[in-house]
């Protein structure tokens, strides 16, 4: 299982969102570039960056993201405001290992399919779920899609993966719904990356045994030091003969 240490950027700073609210960020007084270097030094093979300003349409952190990509020395999976072909192409050209797309998939599914074919294994689908429905525009707007139909719409596309977020669990600040994510993972051939499920090292140990979950994003728990990245990476490594958990 791949651990994706995660940075969320707003106004050039590392932040975390409380209950998904862009208006109430928790600001971490740490240099984003140095944090990225630290992720790589701890042994991470990938990292994830979300530009919250680009996601909200209130600006961007483009220069900072470019610096992070150069400094990290490991592939960067980048999300936030990818709603046009031009922006996707721009960031792949600028060194992003993958880009994460959600709203575009709901509004222009044919464009996403085209991009996935043009950039095979570099496009990641964001599947954000609230009360059984797929949400768009950074969790702010409800779509007409069920999670299952959303996955089915891109079943034949060469996606790099699908990031699944149970917004209900995130908003309630409770343990992420591993069962929900595992159920969806069983219905797609794409690698599934869980988001919002890790608040302690024990959560990493649990996720590793869930079938079809290929990775997890960890952000706030690393910045708050509730999770040690080196320990999480070690826990995520496969062991010979290990069993997998089943979630009903």
C-alpha positions as CSV (number, residue, x, y, z in Angstrom):
1,X,0.0,0.0,0.0
2,X,1.3,3.4,-0.9
3,X,1.3,6.2,1.7
4,X,0.8,9.6,0.2
5,X,1.9,12.3,2.7
6,X,-0.2,15.2,1.9
7,X,0.1,19.0,1.8
8,X,-2.9,21.4,1.5
9,X,-1.9,24.9,0.4
10,X,-3.7,28.2,1.0
11,X,-2.1,31.6,0.5
12,X,1.3,30.0,0.4
13,X,0.9,28.2,3.8
14,X,0.4,24.6,4.9
15,X,-3.2,24.3,6.2
16,X,-5.8,21.7,7.1
17,X,-9.5,22.2,6.7
18,X,-11.8,21.6,9.6
19,X,-14.9,19.7,8.5
20,X,-14.1,20.6,4.9
21,X,-14.6,24.4,5.4
22,X,-12.4,26.6,3.2
23,X,-13.3,29.5,5.5
24,X,-11.8,27.8,8.6
25,X,-8.4,26.6,7.8
26,X,-6.0,25.4,10.5
27,X,-2.6,27.0,9.6
28,X,0.6,25.1,10.3
29,X,3.6,27.4,10.7
30,X,5.9,25.2,8.7
31,X,7.7,25.8,5.4
32,X,5.8,23.8,2.7
33,X,9.0,23.2,0.8
34,X,10.9,21.9,3.8
35,X,7.9,19.7,4.8
36,X,8.0,18.2,1.3
37,X,11.7,17.5,1.6
38,X,11.0,15.9,4.9
39,X,8.4,13.5,3.3
40,X,11.0,12.4,0.8
41,X,13.7,12.0,3.5
42,X,11.4,9.8,5.5
43,X,11.2,7.4,2.6
44,X,7.9,8.3,0.8
45,X,7.7,7.2,-2.8
46,X,4.9,9.7,-3.7
47,X,3.4,12.8,-2.1
48,X,0.1,14.6,-2.7
49,X,-0.5,18.3,-2.9
50,X,-3.8,20.1,-3.1
51,X,-3.9,23.8,-4.1
52,X,-7.0,25.0,-2.2
53,X,-6.8,28.4,-3.7
54,X,-7.0,27.0,-7.2
55,X,-9.8,24.6,-6.1
56,X,-11.9,27.5,-4.8
57,X,-11.1,29.8,-7.8
58,X,-9.7,32.5,-5.6
59,X,-6.1,32.4,-6.9
60,X,-3.4,29.8,-7.0
61,X,-0.1,28.7,-5.4
62,X,1.5,27.8,-8.8
63,X,5.0,29.1,-8.0
64,X,5.1,27.3,-4.6
65,X,3.8,24.1,-6.2
66,X,6.5,24.2,-8.8
67,X,9.1,24.7,-6.1
68,X,7.7,21.8,-4.1
69,X,7.9,19.6,-7.2
70,X,11.5,20.5,-7.8
71,X,12.5,20.2,-4.1
72,X,10.7,17.0,-3.2
73,X,12.7,14.6,-5.4
74,X,9.7,12.2,-5.5
75,X,6.6,12.2,-7.8
76,X,3.9,14.7,-6.8
77,X,0.2,14.0,-7.3
78,X,-1.5,17.4,-7.6
79,X,-5.1,18.3,-7.1
80,X,-7.0,21.6,-7.1
81,X,-9.0,23.3,-9.8
82,X,-8.3,21.0,-12.7
83,X,-11.3,21.9,-14.8
84,X,-9.8,22.4,-18.3
85,X,-7.6,20.4,-20.7
86,X,-5.1,23.3,-20.7
87,X,-4.5,23.3,-17.0
88,X,-4.0,19.5,-16.9
89,X,-1.5,19.7,-19.8
90,X,0.2,22.7,-18.2
91,X,0.9,20.8,-14.9
92,X,2.0,17.6,-16.5
93,X,4.4,19.6,-18.6
94,X,5.6,21.4,-15.4
95,X,6.5,18.1,-13.7
96,X,3.4,16.9,-11.8
97,X,3.5,13.1,-11.7
98,X,-0.3,12.9,-11.7
99,X,-3.2,15.3,-11.6
100,X,-6.4,14.8,-9.7
101,X,-9.7,15.6,-11.4
102,X,-13.2,15.6,-9.9
103,X,-15.5,18.4,-11.0
104,X,-14.5,18.0,-14.7
105,X,-15.5,14.3,-14.5
106,X,-19.0,15.2,-13.5
107,X,-19.5,18.0,-16.0
108,X,-17.3,16.9,-19.0
109,X,-16.9,13.2,-18.7
110,X,-15.9,12.8,-22.4
111,X,-13.0,15.3,-21.8
112,X,-11.8,13.3,-18.8
113,X,-11.9,10.1,-20.9
114,X,-9.9,11.8,-23.6
115,X,-7.3,13.1,-21.1
116,X,-7.0,9.7,-19.5
117,X,-6.2,8.2,-22.9
118,X,-3.7,11.0,-23.8
119,X,-2.0,10.8,-20.4
120,X,-2.4,7.1,-19.4
121,X,-1.7,6.5,-15.7
122,X,-1.4,10.2,-14.9
123,X,-5.0,11.1,-14.3
124,X,-6.6,10.4,-10.9
125,X,-10.4,10.6,-10.4
126,X,-11.6,12.2,-7.2
127,X,-14.7,10.6,-5.8
128,X,-16.1,12.7,-2.9
129,X,-19.2,11.2,-1.3
130,X,-21.7,12.9,0.9
131,X,-24.9,11.2,2.0
132,X,-24.6,8.7,-0.8
133,X,-24.1,11.3,-3.6
134,X,-21.0,12.5,-5.4
135,X,-20.1,16.1,-4.6
136,X,-18.2,18.6,-6.8
137,X,-16.5,22.0,-6.6
138,X,-14.6,21.1,-3.5
139,X,-17.5,19.4,-1.7
140,X,-19.7,22.5,-2.2
141,X,-22.2,21.2,-4.9
142,X,-24.2,18.1,-5.1
143,X,-24.2,16.1,-8.4
144,X,-26.8,13.8,-9.8
145,X,-24.4,10.8,-9.6
146,X,-24.3,7.9,-7.2
147,X,-20.7,6.7,-6.4
148,X,-21.3,3.5,-8.3
149,X,-22.5,5.2,-11.5
150,X,-19.6,7.6,-11.3
151,X,-17.1,4.8,-11.2
152,X,-18.9,2.9,-13.9
153,X,-18.7,5.9,-16.2
154,X,-14.9,5.7,-16.3
155,X,-14.5,1.9,-16.0
156,X,-12.8,1.7,-19.4
157,X,-10.4,4.6,-19.0
158,X,-6.7,4.1,-18.1
159,X,-6.8,6.1,-14.9
160,X,-3.9,6.1,-12.4
161,X,-6.3,5.6,-9.6
162,X,-9.4,6.8,-7.8
163,X,-9.3,8.9,-4.5
164,X,-12.3,8.1,-2.5
165,X,-13.4,10.4,0.3
166,X,-16.3,9.8,2.7
167,X,-17.2,13.4,3.4
168,X,-19.7,12.4,6.1
169,X,-16.9,10.9,8.2
170,X,-14.6,13.8,7.6
171,X,-17.2,16.4,8.5
172,X,-18.1,14.5,11.7
173,X,-14.4,14.3,12.5
174,X,-14.8,10.6,13.2
175,X,-13.0,7.6,11.9
176,X,-13.3,7.4,8.2
177,X,-15.8,4.9,6.8
178,X,-13.4,2.1,5.7
179,X,-16.3,-0.1,4.9
180,X,-17.8,2.4,2.4
181,X,-14.4,2.8,0.7
182,X,-13.7,-0.9,0.6
183,X,-17.1,-1.6,-0.9
184,X,-16.5,0.8,-3.8
185,X,-12.9,-0.5,-4.2
186,X,-14.4,-4.0,-4.8
187,X,-16.4,-2.6,-7.7
188,X,-13.6,-1.1,-9.8
189,X,-10.4,-2.3,-11.4
190,X,-8.7,1.0,-10.8
191,X,-6.4,1.3,-7.8
192,X,-8.3,3.0,-4.9
193,X,-6.7,5.6,-2.7
194,X,-8.5,6.2,0.6
195,X,-8.7,9.7,2.0
196,X,-9.7,10.8,5.5
197,X,-9.3,7.5,7.2
198,X,-6.0,7.8,8.9
199,X,-5.7,9.6,12.3
200,X,-3.3,7.2,13.9
201,X,-0.7,4.5,13.0
202,X,-3.3,1.9,13.9
203,X,-5.5,3.1,11.0
204,X,-2.7,2.5,8.6
205,X,-2.4,-1.1,9.9
206,X,-6.1,-1.7,9.4
207,X,-6.1,-0.2,5.8
208,X,-3.3,-2.4,4.7
209,X,-5.5,-5.5,5.1
210,X,-8.5,-4.1,3.2
211,X,-8.8,-5.7,-0.3
212,X,-8.4,-3.4,-3.3
213,X,-7.2,-0.4,-1.4
214,X,-3.9,0.6,-3.0
215,X,-3.0,3.6,-1.0
216,X,-4.0,6.3,1.5
217,X,-3.5,10.1,1.8
218,X,-2.3,11.3,5.2
219,X,-2.2,15.1,5.9
220,X,-3.3,16.6,9.1
221,X,-2.2,13.6,11.2
222,X,1.4,14.1,10.0
223,X,1.5,17.8,10.5
224,X,0.0,17.4,14.0
225,X,2.5,14.6,14.6
226,X,-0.2,12.1,15.6
227,X,1.3,9.9,12.9
228,X,5.0,9.4,12.3
229,X,5.6,9.1,8.5
230,X,8.5,6.6,8.8
231,X,6.4,4.4,11.0
232,X,3.4,4.6,8.7
233,X,5.5,3.7,5.7
234,X,6.9,0.7,7.5
235,X,3.4,-0.4,8.5
236,X,2.2,-0.2,4.9
237,X,4.8,-2.6,3.6
238,X,3.5,-6.0,2.7
239,X,4.4,-9.1,4.7
240,X,4.6,-12.6,3.4
241,X,1.5,-14.6,3.9
242,X,-0.6,-11.7,5.5
243,X,-4.3,-12.0,5.3
244,X,-6.8,-9.3,4.2
245,X,-9.8,-8.0,6.1
246,X,-13.3,-8.2,4.7
247,X,-15.8,-5.4,5.2
248,X,-19.5,-6.0,4.7
